[in-house]
Amino acid sequence: MLDARNLYPNASLADLYDPLTMPVELVKAHEANNKAVDKAYGYTGADDDASRVAFLFKLYEKQTSLLPSVVVKKKRAKKADDTQSTLI
């Protein structure tokens, strides 16, 4: 991607990433990057940035979390009688 960007040294990122005028070299570089990331991390979802990034962030969270995954169970409400017996 950097090589593709360097082909246009006077263009800003806004210019380069304008969806209507994005250079073909940059589009191809991003497509190749997406394929490499998909293969490396086993992504098989939708071919859009939002889905891919969400998948990668979930992997990142899983890998960097210091705590094990925990399923939170709902606590049942205490009955009025239960609270009275603990006070005695």
Secondary structure, 3 states (H helix, E strand, C coil): CHHHHHCCCCCCHHHHCCCCCCCHHHHHHHHHHHHHHHHHHCCCCCCCHHHHHHHHHHHHHHHHCCCCCCCCCCCCCCCHHHHHHHHC
